[in-house]
């Protein structure tokens, strides 16, 4: 009975010319933000552009109040 040879090299991909290679890029998973109801953030009214005086729960930014958005941070990057 003949024994099989043990192959230690990885299989090589068949040679393909550059015209027949198709690369497909799939979109990654959608960015999902979990809003913490205990965290309070500064907010701005989108319609008027005025800052809301008090901080609001971060969960309000999930779409239940479409007229508010998070206020931009005043922190300098890297400091």
LUMLUMDREN-2810 file (N, C-alpha, C; in Angstrom, 1 decimal):
<atoms>
<atom><aa>X</aa><ch>A</ch><at>N</at><xx>0.8</xx><yy>-1.2</yy><zz>0.0</zz></atom>
<atom><aa>X</aa><ch>A</ch><at>CA</at><xx>0.0</xx><yy>0.0</yy><zz>0.0</zz></atom>
<atom><aa>X</aa><ch>A</ch><at>C</at><xx>0.9</xx><yy>1.2</yy><zz>0.0</zz></atom>
<atom><aa>X</aa><ch>A</ch><at>N</at><xx>0.5</xx><yy>2.2</yy><zz>-0.8</zz></atom>
<atom><aa>X</aa><ch>A</ch><at>CA</at><xx>1.3</xx><yy>3.4</yy><zz>-0.9</zz></atom>
<atom><aa>X</aa><ch>A</ch><at>C</at><xx>0.9</xx><yy>4.4</yy><zz>0.2</zz></atom>
<atom><aa>X</aa><ch>A</ch><at>N</at><xx>1.9</xx><yy>5.1</yy><zz>0.7</zz></atom>
<atom><aa>X</aa><ch>A</ch><at>CA</at><xx>1.6</xx><yy>6.1</yy><zz>1.7</zz></atom>
<atom><aa>X</aa><ch>A</ch><at>C</at><xx>1.6</xx><yy>7.5</yy><zz>1.1</zz></atom>
<atom><aa>X</aa><ch>A</ch><at>N</at><xx>0.8</xx><yy>8.4</yy><zz>1.6</zz></atom>
<atom><aa>X</aa><ch>A</ch><at>CA</at><xx>0.7</xx><yy>9.7</yy><zz>1.1</zz></atom>
<atom><aa>X</aa><ch>A</ch><at>C</at><xx>1.9</xx><yy>10.6</yy><zz>1.6</zz></atom>
<atom><aa>X</aa><ch>A</ch><at>N</at><xx>2.3</xx><yy>11.5</yy><zz>0.8</zz></atom>
<atom><aa>X</aa><ch>A</ch><at>CA</at><xx>3.4</xx><yy>12.5</yy><zz>1.3</zz></atom>
<atom><aa>X</aa><ch>A</ch><at>C</at><xx>2.7</xx><yy>13.5</yy><zz>2.2</zz></atom>
<atom><aa>X</aa><ch>A</ch><at>N</at><xx>3.5</xx><yy>13.9</yy><zz>3.2</zz></atom>
<atom><aa>X</aa><ch>A</ch><at>CA</at><xx>3.0</xx><yy>14.9</yy><zz>4.1</zz></atom>
<atom><aa>X</aa><ch>A</ch><at>C</at><xx>3.4</xx><yy>16.3</yy><zz>3.5</zz></atom>
<atom><aa>X</aa><ch>A</ch><at>N</at><xx>2.5</xx><yy>17.2</yy><zz>3.3</zz></atom>
<atom><aa>X</aa><ch>A</ch><at>CA</at><xx>2.8</xx><yy>18.5</yy><zz>2.7</zz></atom>
<atom><aa>X</aa><ch>A</ch><at>C</at><xx>2.9</xx><yy>19.5</yy><zz>3.9</zz></atom>
<atom><aa>X</aa><ch>A</ch><at>N</at><xx>4.1</xx><yy>20.2</yy><zz>3.9</zz></atom>
<atom><aa>X</aa><ch>A</ch><at>CA</at><xx>4.3</xx><yy>21.2</yy><zz>4.9</zz></atom>
<atom><aa>X</aa><ch>A</ch><at>C</at><xx>4.2</xx><yy>22.6</yy><zz>4.4</zz></atom>
<atom><aa>X</aa><ch>A</ch><at>N</at><xx>4.1</xx><yy>22.7</yy><zz>3.1</zz></atom>
<atom><aa>X</aa><ch>A</ch><at>CA</at><xx>4.0</xx><yy>24.1</yy><zz>2.5</zz></atom>
<atom><aa>X</aa><ch>A</ch><at>C</at><xx>2.5</xx><yy>24.5</yy><zz>2.4</zz></atom>
<atom><aa>X</aa><ch>A</ch><at>N</at><xx>2.2</xx><yy>25.8</yy><zz>2.5</zz></atom>
<atom><aa>X</aa><ch>A</ch><at>CA</at><xx>0.8</xx><yy>26.2</yy><zz>2.3</zz></atom>
<atom><aa>X</aa><ch>A</ch><at>C</at><xx>0.5</xx><yy>26.1</yy><zz>0.8</zz></atom>
<atom><aa>X</aa><ch>A</ch><at>N</at><xx>-0.8</xx><yy>25.9</yy><zz>0.5</zz></atom>
<atom><aa>X</aa><ch>A</ch><at>CA</at><xx>-1.2</xx><yy>25.9</yy><zz>-0.9</zz></atom>
<atom><aa>X</aa><ch>A</ch><at>C</at><xx>-1.1</xx><yy>27.2</yy><zz>-1.5</zz></atom>
<atom><aa>X</aa><ch>A</ch><at>N</at><xx>-0.6</xx><yy>27.3</yy><zz>-2.7</zz></atom>
<atom><aa>X</aa><ch>A</ch><at>CA</at><xx>-0.4</xx><yy>28.5</yy><zz>-3.4</zz></atom>
<atom><aa>X</aa><ch>A</ch><at>C</at><xx>-1.7</xx><yy>28.8</yy><zz>-4.2</zz></atom>
<atom><aa>X</aa><ch>A</ch><at>N</at><xx>-2.1</xx><yy>30.1</yy><zz>-4.2</zz></atom>
<atom><aa>X</aa><ch>A</ch><at>CA</at><xx>-3.3</xx><yy>30.6</yy><zz>-4.9</zz></atom>
<atom><aa>X</aa><ch>A</ch><at>C</at><xx>-2.9</xx><yy>30.5</yy><zz>-6.4</zz></atom>
<atom><aa>X</aa><ch>A</ch><at>N</at><xx>-3.9</xx><yy>30.2</yy><zz>-7.2</zz></atom>
<atom><aa>X</aa><ch>A</ch><at>CA</at><xx>-3.7</xx><yy>30.2</yy><zz>-8.7</zz></atom>
<atom><aa>X</aa><ch>A</ch><at>C</at><xx>-3.3</xx><yy>31.6</yy><zz>-9.1</zz></atom>
<atom><aa>X</aa><ch>A</ch><at>N</at><xx>-2.4</xx><yy>31.7</yy><zz>-10.1</zz></atom>
<atom><aa>X</aa><ch>A</ch><at>CA</at><xx>-2.0</xx><yy>33.0</yy><zz>-10.6</zz></atom>
<atom><aa>X</aa><ch>A</ch><at>C</at><xx>-3.1</xx><yy>33.6</yy><zz>-11.4</zz></atom>
<atom><aa>X</aa><ch>A</ch><at>N</at><xx>-3.4</xx><yy>34.9</yy><zz>-11.1</zz></atom>
<atom><aa>X</aa><ch>A</ch><at>CA</at><xx>-4.5</xx><yy>35.6</yy><zz>-11.8</zz></atom>
<atom><aa>X</aa><ch>A</ch><at>C</at><xx>-3.9</xx><yy>36.9</yy><zz>-12.3</zz></atom>
<atom><aa>X</aa><ch>A</ch><at>N</at><xx>-4.3</xx><yy>37.2</yy><zz>-13.5</zz></atom>
<atom><aa>X</aa><ch>A</ch><at>CA</at><xx>-3.9</xx><yy>38.5</yy><zz>-14.0</zz></atom>
<atom><aa>X</aa><ch>A</ch><at>C</at><xx>-4.6</xx><yy>39.6</yy><zz>-13.4</zz></atom>
<atom><aa>X</aa><ch>A</ch><at>N</at><xx>-4.1</xx><yy>40.8</yy><zz>-13.5</zz></atom>
<atom><aa>X</aa><ch>A</ch><at>CA</at><xx>-4.6</xx><yy>42.0</yy><zz>-12.7</zz></atom>
<atom><aa>X</aa><ch>A</ch><at>C</at><xx>-6.0</xx><yy>42.4</yy><zz>-13.3</zz></atom>
<atom><aa>X</aa><ch>A</ch><at>N</at><xx>-6.4</xx><yy>42.0</yy><zz>-14.5</zz></atom>
<atom><aa>X</aa><ch>A</ch><at>CA</at><xx>-7.6</xx><yy>42.4</yy><zz>-15.0</zz></atom>
<atom><aa>X</aa><ch>A</ch><at>C</at><xx>-8.8</xx><yy>41.6</yy><zz>-14.5</zz></atom>
<atom><aa>X</aa><ch>A</ch><at>N</at><xx>-8.5</xx><yy>40.4</yy><zz>-14.0</zz></atom>
<atom><aa>X</aa><ch>A</ch><at>CA</at><xx>-9.6</xx><yy>39.6</yy><zz>-13.5</zz></atom>
<atom><aa>X</aa><ch>A</ch><at>C</at><xx>-9.8</xx><yy>39.6</yy><zz>-12.0</zz></atom>
<atom><aa>X</aa><ch>A</ch><at>N</at><xx>-9.1</xx><yy>40.4</yy><zz>-11.3</zz></atom>
<atom><aa>X</aa><ch>A</ch><at>CA</at><xx>-9.2</xx><yy>40.4</yy><zz>-9.9</zz></atom>
<atom><aa>X</aa><ch>A</ch><at>C</at><xx>-10.2</xx><yy>41.5</yy><zz>-9.5</zz></atom>
<atom><aa>X</aa><ch>A</ch><at>N</at><xx>-11.2</xx><yy>41.1</yy><zz>-8.7</zz></atom>
<atom><aa>X</aa><ch>A</ch><at>CA</at><xx>-12.2</xx><yy>42.0</yy><zz>-8.3</zz></atom>
<atom><aa>X</aa><ch>A</ch><at>C</at><xx>-12.1</xx><yy>42.0</yy><zz>-6.8</zz></atom>
<atom><aa>X</aa><ch>A</ch><at>N</at><xx>-12.0</xx><yy>43.2</yy><zz>-6.2</zz></atom>
<atom><aa>X</aa><ch>A</ch><at>CA</at><xx>-12.0</xx><yy>43.4</yy><zz>-4.8</zz></atom>
<atom><aa>X</aa><ch>A</ch><at>C</at><xx>-13.3</xx><yy>44.0</yy><zz>-4.4</zz></atom>
<atom><aa>X</aa><ch>A</ch><at>N</at><xx>-13.9</xx><yy>43.4</yy><zz>-3.4</zz></atom>
<atom><aa>X</aa><ch>A</ch><at>CA</at><xx>-15.2</xx><yy>43.9</yy><zz>-2.8</zz></atom>
<atom><aa>X</aa><ch>A</ch><at>C</at><xx>-14.9</xx><yy>44.4</yy><zz>-1.4</zz></atom>
<atom><aa>X</aa><ch>A</ch><at>N</at><xx>-15.3</xx><yy>45.6</yy><zz>-1.1</zz></atom>
<atom><aa>X</aa><ch>A</ch><at>CA</at><xx>-15.2</xx><yy>46.1</yy><zz>0.2</zz></atom>
<atom><aa>X</aa><ch>A</ch><at>C</at><xx>-16.6</xx><yy>46.2</yy><zz>0.8</zz></atom>
<atom><aa>X</aa><ch>A</ch><at>N</at><xx>-16.8</xx><yy>45.5</yy><zz>1.9</zz></atom>
<atom><aa>X</aa><ch>A</ch><at>CA</at><xx>-18.1</xx><yy>45.6</yy><zz>2.5</zz></atom>
<atom><aa>X</aa><ch>A</ch><at>C</at><xx>-18.1</xx><yy>46.6</yy><zz>3.6</zz></atom>
<atom><aa>X</aa><ch>A</ch><at>N</at><xx>-19.2</xx><yy>47.3</yy><zz>3.9</zz></atom>
<atom><aa>X</aa><ch>A</ch><at>CA</at><xx>-19.2</xx><yy>48.3</yy><zz>4.9</zz></atom>
<atom><aa>X</aa><ch>A</ch><at>C</at><xx>-19.1</xx><yy>47.6</yy><zz>6.3</zz></atom>
<atom><aa>X</aa><ch>A</ch><at>N</at><xx>-18.4</xx><yy>48.3</yy><zz>7.2</zz></atom>
<atom><aa>X</aa><ch>A</ch><at>CA</at><xx>-18.3</xx><yy>47.7</yy><zz>8.5</zz></atom>
<atom><aa>X</aa><ch>A</ch><at>C</at><xx>-19.6</xx><yy>47.8</yy><zz>9.3</zz></atom>
<atom><aa>X</aa><ch>A</ch><at>N</at><xx>-19.6</xx><yy>47.3</yy><zz>10.5</zz></atom>
<atom><aa>X</aa><ch>A</ch><at>CA</at><xx>-20.8</xx><yy>47.4</yy><zz>11.3</zz></atom>
<atom><aa>X</aa><ch>A</ch><at>C</at><xx>-21.1</xx><yy>48.9</yy><zz>11.6</zz></atom>
<atom><aa>X</aa><ch>A</ch><at>N</at><xx>-22.4</xx><yy>49.2</yy><zz>11.7</zz></atom>
<atom><aa>X</aa><ch>A</ch><at>CA</at><xx>-22.8</xx><yy>50.6</yy><zz>12.0</zz></atom>
<atom><aa>X</aa><ch>A</ch><at>C</at><xx>-22.4</xx><yy>51.0</yy><zz>13.4</zz></atom>
<atom><aa>X</aa><ch>A</ch><at>N</at><xx>-22.0</xx><yy>52.2</yy><zz>13.5</zz></atom>
<atom><aa>X</aa><ch>A</ch><at>CA</at><xx>-21.6</xx><yy>52.7</yy><zz>14.8</zz></atom>
<atom><aa>X</aa><ch>A</ch><at>C</at><xx>-22.8</xx><yy>52.9</yy><zz>15.6</zz></atom>
<atom><aa>X</aa><ch>A</ch><at>N</at><xx>-22.8</xx><yy>52.3</yy><zz>16.8</zz></atom>
<atom><aa>X</aa><ch>A</ch><at>CA</at><xx>-24.0</xx><yy>52.4</yy><zz>17.7</zz></atom>
<atom><aa>X</aa><ch>A</ch><at>C</at><xx>-23.5</xx><yy>53.0</yy><zz>18.9</zz></atom>
<atom><aa>X</aa><ch>A</ch><at>N</at><xx>-24.3</xx><yy>54.0</yy><zz>19.4</zz></atom>
<atom><aa>X</aa><ch>A</ch><at>CA</at><xx>-23.9</xx><yy>54.7</yy><zz>20.6</zz></atom>
<atom><aa>X</aa><ch>A</ch><at>C</at><xx>-24.9</xx><yy>54.4</yy><zz>21.7</zz></atom>
<atom><aa>X</aa><ch>A</ch><at>N</at><xx>-24.4</xx><yy>53.9</yy><zz>22.8</zz></atom>
<atom><aa>X</aa><ch>A</ch><at>CA</at><xx>-25.3</xx><yy>53.6</yy><zz>23.9</zz></atom>
<atom><aa>X</aa><ch>A</ch><at>C</at><xx>-25.4</xx><yy>54.8</yy><zz>24.8</zz></atom>
<atom><aa>X</aa><ch>A</ch><at>N</at><xx>-26.6</xx><yy>55.4</yy><zz>24.9</zz></atom>
<atom><aa>X</aa><ch>A</ch><at>CA</at><xx>-26.8</xx><yy>56.6</yy><zz>25.7</zz></atom>
<atom><aa>X</aa><ch>A</ch><at>C</at><xx>-27.0</xx><yy>56.2</yy><zz>27.1</zz></atom>
<atom><aa>X</aa><ch>A</ch><at>N</at><xx>-26.2</xx><yy>56.8</yy><zz>28.0</zz></atom>
<atom><aa>X</aa><ch>A</ch><at>CA</at><xx>-26.3</xx><yy>56.6</yy><zz>29.4</zz></atom>
<atom><aa>X</aa><ch>A</ch><at>C</at><xx>-27.3</xx><yy>57.5</yy><zz>30.0</zz></atom>
<atom><aa>X</aa><ch>A</ch><at>N</at><xx>-28.4</xx><yy>57.1</yy><zz>30.6</zz></atom>
<atom><aa>X</aa><ch>A</ch><at>CA</at><xx>-29.4</xx><yy>58.0</yy><zz>31.2</zz></atom>
<atom><aa>X</aa><ch>A</ch><at>C</at><xx>-28.9</xx><yy>58.7</yy><zz>32.5</zz></atom>
<atom><aa>X</aa><ch>A</ch><at>N</at><xx>-27.8</xx><yy>58.2</yy><zz>33.1</zz></atom>
<atom><aa>X</aa><ch>A</ch><at>CA</at><xx>-27.3</xx><yy>58.8</yy><zz>34.3</zz></atom>
<atom><aa>X</aa><ch>A</ch><at>C</at><xx>-26.2</xx><yy>59.9</yy><zz>34.0</zz></atom>
<atom><aa>X</aa><ch>A</ch><at>N</at><xx>-25.7</xx><yy>59.9</yy><zz>32.7</zz></atom>
<atom><aa>X</aa><ch>A</ch><at>CA</at><xx>-24.7</xx><yy>60.9</yy><zz>32.3</zz></atom>
<atom><aa>X</aa><ch>A</ch><at>C</at><xx>-25.4</xx><yy>62.1</yy><zz>31.8</zz></atom>
<atom><aa>X</aa><ch>A</ch><at>N</at><xx>-25.0</xx><yy>63.3</yy><zz>32.3</zz></atom>
<atom><aa>X</aa><ch>A</ch><at>CA</at><xx>-25.6</xx><yy>64.5</yy><zz>31.9</zz></atom>
<atom><aa>X</aa><ch>A</ch><at>C</at><xx>-24.6</xx><yy>65.3</yy><zz>31.0</zz></atom>
<atom><aa>X</aa><ch>A</ch><at>N</at><xx>-25.1</xx><yy>65.9</yy><zz>29.9</zz></atom>
<atom><aa>X</aa><ch>A</ch><at>CA</at><xx>-24.3</xx><yy>66.6</yy><zz>28.9</zz></atom>
<atom><aa>X</aa><ch>A</ch><at>C</at><xx>-24.9</xx><yy>68.0</yy><zz>28.6</zz></atom>
<atom><aa>X</aa><ch>A</ch><at>N</at><xx>-24.0</xx><yy>68.8</yy><zz>28.2</zz></atom>
<atom><aa>X</aa><ch>A</ch><at>CA</at><xx>-24.5</xx><yy>70.2</yy><zz>27.7</zz></atom>
<atom><aa>X</aa><ch>A</ch><at>C</at><xx>-25.1</xx><yy>70.0</yy><zz>26.3</zz></atom>
<atom><aa>X</aa><ch>A</ch><at>N</at><xx>-26.2</xx><yy>70.8</yy><zz>26.1</zz></atom>
<atom><aa>X</aa><ch>A</ch><at>CA</at><xx>-26.9</xx><yy>70.6</yy><zz>24.8</zz></atom>
<atom><aa>X</aa><ch>A</ch><at>C</at><xx>-27.2</xx><yy>72.0</yy><zz>24.2</zz></atom>
<atom><aa>X</aa><ch>A</ch><at>N</at><xx>-27.4</xx><yy>72.0</yy><zz>22.9</zz></atom>
<atom><aa>X</aa><ch>A</ch><at>CA</at><xx>-27.7</xx><yy>73.2</yy><zz>22.2</zz></atom>
<atom><aa>X</aa><ch>A</ch><at>C</at><xx>-29.0</xx><yy>73.0</yy><zz>21.4</zz></atom>
<atom><aa>X</aa><ch>A</ch><at>N</at><xx>-29.9</xx><yy>74.0</yy><zz>21.3</zz></atom>
<atom><aa>X</aa><ch>A</ch><at>CA</at><xx>-31.1</xx><yy>73.9</yy><zz>20.5</zz></atom>
<atom><aa>X</aa><ch>A</ch><at>C</at><xx>-30.7</xx><yy>74.1</yy><zz>19.1</zz></atom>
<atom><aa>X</aa><ch>A</ch><at>N</at><xx>-31.0</xx><yy>73.1</yy><zz>18.2</zz></atom>
<atom><aa>X</aa><ch>A</ch><at>CA</at><xx>-30.7</xx><yy>73.2</yy><zz>16.8</zz></atom>
<atom><aa>X</aa><ch>A</ch><at>C</at><xx>-31.4</xx><yy>74.4</yy><zz>16.1</zz></atom>
<atom><aa>X</aa><ch>A</ch><at>N</at><xx>-32.6</xx><yy>74.6</yy><zz>16.5</zz></atom>
<atom><aa>X</aa><ch>A</ch><at>CA</at><xx>-33.4</xx><yy>75.7</yy><zz>15.7</zz></atom>
<atom><aa>X</aa><ch>A</ch><at>C</at><xx>-32.9</xx><yy>77.1</yy><zz>16.0</zz></atom>
<atom><aa>X</aa><ch>A</ch><at>N</at><xx>-32.6</xx><yy>77.4</yy><zz>17.3</zz></atom>
<atom><aa>X</aa><ch>A</ch><at>CA</at><xx>-32.2</xx><yy>78.7</yy><zz>17.6</zz></atom>
<atom><aa>X</aa><ch>A</ch><at>C</at><xx>-30.7</xx><yy>78.9</yy><zz>17.8</zz></atom>
<atom><aa>X</aa><ch>A</ch><at>N</at><xx>-30.0</xx><yy>77.8</yy><zz>18.0</zz></atom>
<atom><aa>X</aa><ch>A</ch><at>CA</at><xx>-28.5</xx><yy>77.8</yy><zz>18.2</zz></atom>
<atom><aa>X</aa><ch>A</ch><at>C</at><xx>-28.1</xx><yy>78.2</yy><zz>19.6</zz></atom>
<atom><aa>X</aa><ch>A</ch><at>N</at><xx>-29.1</xx><yy>78.4</yy><zz>20.5</zz></atom>
<atom><aa>X</aa><ch>A</ch><at>CA</at><xx>-28.8</xx><yy>78.8</yy><zz>21.9</zz></atom>
<atom><aa>X</aa><ch>A</ch><at>C</at><xx>-28.5</xx><yy>77.6</yy><zz>22.8</zz></atom>
<atom><aa>X</aa><ch>A</ch><at>N</at><xx>-27.6</xx><yy>77.8</yy><zz>23.7</zz></atom>
<atom><aa>X</aa><ch>A</ch><at>CA</at><xx>-27.2</xx><yy>76.7</yy><zz>24.6</zz></atom>
<atom><aa>X</aa><ch>A</ch><at>C</at><xx>-28.3</xx><yy>76.5</yy><zz>25.6</zz></atom>
<atom><aa>X</aa><ch>A</ch><at>N</at><xx>-28.6</xx><yy>75.3</yy><zz>26.0</zz></atom>
<atom><aa>X</aa><ch>A</ch><at>CA</at><xx>-29.6</xx><yy>75.0</yy><zz>27.1</zz></atom>
<atom><aa>X</aa><ch>A</ch><at>C</at><xx>-28.9</xx><yy>75.3</yy><zz>28.4</zz></atom>
<atom><aa>X</aa><ch>A</ch><at>N</at><xx>-29.5</xx><yy>76.0</yy><zz>29.3</zz></atom>
<atom><aa>X</aa><ch>A</ch><at>CA</at><xx>-28.8</xx><yy>76.4</yy><zz>30.5</zz></atom>
<atom><aa>X</aa><ch>A</ch><at>C</at><xx>-28.4</xx><yy>75.2</yy><zz>31.4</zz></atom>
<atom><aa>X</aa><ch>A</ch><at>N</at><xx>-29.2</xx><yy>74.3</yy><zz>31.6</zz></atom>
<atom><aa>X</aa><ch>A</ch><at>CA</at><xx>-28.9</xx><yy>73.1</yy><zz>32.4</zz></atom>
<atom><aa>X</aa><ch>A</ch><at>C</at><xx>-28.4</xx><yy>71.9</yy><zz>31.6</zz></atom>
<atom><aa>X</aa><ch>A</ch><at>N</at><xx>-27.7</xx><yy>71.1</yy><zz>32.2</zz></atom>
<atom><aa>X</aa><ch>A</ch><at>CA</at><xx>-27.3</xx><yy>69.9</yy><zz>31.5</zz></atom>
<atom><aa>X</aa><ch>A</ch><at>C</at><xx>-28.5</xx><yy>68.9</yy><zz>31.4</zz></atom>
<atom><aa>X</aa><ch>A</ch><at>N</at><xx>-28.5</xx><yy>68.1</yy><zz>30.3</zz></atom>
<atom><aa>X</aa><ch>A</ch><at>CA</at><xx>-29.6</xx><yy>67.2</yy><zz>30.1</zz></atom>
<atom><aa>X</aa><ch>A</ch><at>C</at><xx>-29.1</xx><yy>65.8</yy><zz>30.1</zz></atom>
<atom><aa>X</aa><ch>A</ch><at>N</at><xx>-30.0</xx><yy>64.8</yy><zz>30.4</zz></atom>
<atom><aa>X</aa><ch>A</ch><at>CA</at><xx>-29.5</xx><yy>63.4</yy><zz>30.3</zz></atom>
<atom><aa>X</aa><ch>A</ch><at>C</at><xx>-29.1</xx><yy>63.1</yy><zz>28.9</zz></atom>
<atom><aa>X</aa><ch>A</ch><at>N</at><xx>-28.0</xx><yy>62.3</yy><zz>28.8</zz></atom>
<atom><aa>X</aa><ch>A</ch><at>CA</at><xx>-27.5</xx><yy>62.0</yy><zz>27.5</zz></atom>
<atom><aa>X</aa><ch>A</ch><at>C</at><xx>-28.5</xx><yy>61.2</yy><zz>26.7</zz></atom>
<atom><aa>X</aa><ch>A</ch><at>N</at><xx>-29.4</xx><yy>60.5</yy><zz>27.3</zz></atom>
<atom><aa>X</aa><ch>A</ch><at>CA</at><xx>-30.4</xx><yy>59.7</yy><zz>26.6</zz></atom>
<atom><aa>X</aa><ch>A</ch><at>C</at><xx>-31.4</xx><yy>60.6</yy><zz>25.8</zz></atom>
<atom><aa>X</aa><ch>A</ch><at>N</at><xx>-31.5</xx><yy>61.9</yy><zz>26.1</zz></atom>
<atom><aa>X</aa><ch>A</ch><at>CA</at><xx>-32.4</xx><yy>62.8</yy><zz>25.4</zz></atom>
<atom><aa>X</aa><ch>A</ch><at>C</at><xx>-31.8</xx><yy>63.0</yy><zz>24.0</zz></atom>
<atom><aa>X</aa><ch>A</ch><at>N</at><xx>-30.6</xx><yy>62.7</yy><zz>23.7</zz></atom>
<atom><aa>X</aa><ch>A</ch><at>CA</at><xx>-30.0</xx><yy>62.9</yy><zz>22.4</zz></atom>
<atom><aa>X</aa><ch>A</ch><at>C</at><xx>-30.2</xx><yy>61.8</yy><zz>21.5</zz></atom>
<atom><aa>X</aa><ch>A</ch><at>N</at><xx>-30.9</xx><yy>60.7</yy><zz>21.9</zz></atom>
<atom><aa>X</aa><ch>A</ch><at>CA</at><xx>-31.2</xx><yy>59.6</yy><zz>21.0</zz></atom>
<atom><aa>X</aa><ch>A</ch><at>C</at><xx>-32.3</xx><yy>59.7</yy><zz>20.0</zz></atom>
<atom><aa>X</aa><ch>A</ch><at>N</at><xx>-32.9</xx><yy>60.9</yy><zz>20.0</zz></atom>
<atom><aa>X</aa><ch>A</ch><at>CA</at><xx>-33.9</xx><yy>61.2</yy><zz>19.0</zz></atom>
<atom><aa>X</aa><ch>A</ch><at>C</at><xx>-35.3</xx><yy>61.5</yy><zz>19.6</zz></atom>
<atom><aa>X</aa><ch>A</ch><at>N</at><xx>-35.4</xx><yy>61.4</yy><zz>20.9</zz></atom>
<atom><aa>X</aa><ch>A</ch><at>CA</at><xx>-36.7</xx><yy>61.7</yy><zz>21.5</zz></atom>
<atom><aa>X</aa><ch>A</ch><at>C</at><xx>-37.0</xx><yy>63.2</yy><zz>21.5</zz></atom>
<atom><aa>X</aa><ch>A</ch><at>N</at><xx>-35.9</xx><yy>64.0</yy><zz>21.4</zz></atom>
<atom><aa>X</aa><ch>A</ch><at>CA</at><xx>-36.0</xx><yy>65.5</yy><zz>21.3</zz></atom>
<atom><aa>X</aa><ch>A</ch><at>C</at><xx>-35.2</xx><yy>65.9</yy><zz>20.1</zz></atom>
<atom><aa>X</aa><ch>A</ch><at>N</at><xx>-35.8</xx><yy>65.9</yy><zz>18.9</zz></atom>
<atom><aa>X</aa><ch>A</ch><at>CA</at><xx>-35.1</xx><yy>66.1</yy><zz>17.7</zz></atom>
<atom><aa>X</aa><ch>A</ch><at>C</at><xx>-34.5</xx><yy>67.5</yy><zz>17.6</zz></atom>
<atom><aa>X</aa><ch>A</ch><at>N</at><xx>-34.9</xx><yy>68.5</yy><zz>18.4</zz></atom>
<atom><aa>X</aa><ch>A</ch><at>CA</at><xx>-34.4</xx><yy>69.8</yy><zz>18.3</zz></atom>
<atom><aa>X</aa><ch>A</ch><at>C</at><xx>-33.2</xx><yy>70.1</yy><zz>19.1</zz></atom>
<atom><aa>X</aa><ch>A</ch><at>N</at><xx>-32.7</xx><yy>69.1</yy><zz>19.8</zz></atom>
<atom><aa>X</aa><ch>A</ch><at>CA</at><xx>-31.4</xx><yy>69.4</yy><zz>20.6</zz></atom>
<atom><aa>X</aa><ch>A</ch><at>C</at><xx>-30.3</xx><yy>68.5</yy><zz>20.1</zz></atom>
<atom><aa>X</aa><ch>A</ch><at>N</at><xx>-29.1</xx><yy>69.0</yy><zz>20.3</zz></atom>
<atom><aa>X</aa><ch>A</ch><at>CA</at><xx>-27.9</xx><yy>68.2</yy><zz>19.9</zz></atom>
<atom><aa>X</aa><ch>A</ch><at>C</at><xx>-26.8</xx><yy>68.5</yy><zz>21.0</zz></atom>
<atom><aa>X</aa><ch>A</ch><at>N</at><xx>-25.8</xx><yy>67.6</yy><zz>21.1</zz></atom>
<atom><aa>X</aa><ch>A</ch><at>CA</at><xx>-24.8</xx><yy>67.8</yy><zz>22.1</zz></atom>
<atom><aa>X</aa><ch>A</ch><at>C</at><xx>-24.0</xx><yy>69.0</yy><zz>21.7</zz></atom>
<atom><aa>X</aa><ch>A</ch><at>N</at><xx>-23.6</xx><yy>69.8</yy><zz>22.7</zz></atom>
<atom><aa>X</aa><ch>A</ch><at>CA</at><xx>-22.8</xx><yy>71.0</yy><zz>22.5</zz></atom>
<atom><aa>X</aa><ch>A</ch><at>C</at><xx>-21.3</xx><yy>70.5</yy><zz>22.2</zz></atom>
<atom><aa>X</aa><ch>A</ch><at>N</at><xx>-20.6</xx><yy>71.3</yy><zz>21.4</zz></atom>
<atom><aa>X</aa><ch>A</ch><at>CA</at><xx>-19.2</xx><yy>70.9</yy><zz>21.1</zz></atom>
<atom><aa>X</aa><ch>A</ch><at>C</at><xx>-18.4</xx><yy>71.1</yy><zz>22.4</zz></atom>
<atom><aa>X</aa><ch>A</ch><at>N</at><xx>-17.4</xx><yy>70.3</yy><zz>22.5</zz></atom>
<atom><aa>X</aa><ch>A</ch><at>CA</at><xx>-16.5</xx><yy>70.3</yy><zz>23.6</zz></atom>
<atom><aa>X</aa><ch>A</ch><at>C</at><xx>-15.5</xx><yy>71.5</yy><zz>23.5</zz></atom>
<atom><aa>X</aa><ch>A</ch><at>N</at><xx>-15.2</xx><yy>72.1</yy><zz>24.7</zz></atom>
<atom><aa>X</aa><ch>A</ch><at>CA</at><xx>-14.2</xx><yy>73.2</yy><zz>24.7</zz></atom>
<atom><aa>X</aa><ch>A</ch><at>C</at><xx>-12.8</xx><yy>72.7</yy><zz>25.0</zz></atom>
<atom><aa>X</aa><ch>A</ch><at>N</at><xx>-12.7</xx><yy>71.4</yy><zz>25.2</zz></atom>
<atom><aa>X</aa><ch>A</ch><at>CA</at><xx>-11.4</xx><yy>70.8</yy><zz>25.6</zz></atom>
<atom><aa>X</aa><ch>A</ch><at>C</at><xx>-10.4</xx><yy>70.8</yy><zz>24.4</zz></atom>
<atom><aa>X</aa><ch>A</ch><at>N</at><xx>-9.2</xx><yy>71.1</yy><zz>24.6</zz></atom>
<atom><aa>X</aa><ch>A</ch><at>CA</at><xx>-8.2</xx><yy>71.1</yy><zz>23.6</zz></atom>
<atom><aa>X</aa><ch>A</ch><at>C</at><xx>-7.7</xx><yy>69.7</yy><zz>23.4</zz></atom>
<atom><aa>X</aa><ch>A</ch><at>N</at><xx>-7.5</xx><yy>69.2</yy><zz>22.2</zz></atom>
<atom><aa>X</aa><ch>A</ch><at>CA</at><xx>-7.1</xx><yy>67.9</yy><zz>21.9</zz></atom>
<atom><aa>X</aa><ch>A</ch><at>C</at><xx>-5.7</xx><yy>67.7</yy><zz>22.4</zz></atom>
<atom><aa>X</aa><ch>A</ch><at>N</at><xx>-5.4</xx><yy>66.6</yy><zz>23.1</zz></atom>
<atom><aa>X</aa><ch>A</ch><at>CA</at><xx>-4.1</xx><yy>66.2</yy><zz>23.5</zz></atom>
<atom><aa>X</aa><ch>A</ch><at>C</at><xx>-3.7</xx><yy>66.9</yy><zz>24.8</zz></atom>
<atom><aa>X</aa><ch>A</ch><at>N</at><xx>-4.5</xx><yy>67.6</yy><zz>25.4</zz></atom>
<atom><aa>X</aa><ch>A</ch><at>CA</at><xx>-4.1</xx><yy>68.3</yy><zz>26.7</zz></atom>
<atom><aa>X</aa><ch>A</ch><at>C</at><xx>-4.9</xx><yy>67.7</yy><zz>27.8</zz></atom>
</atoms>
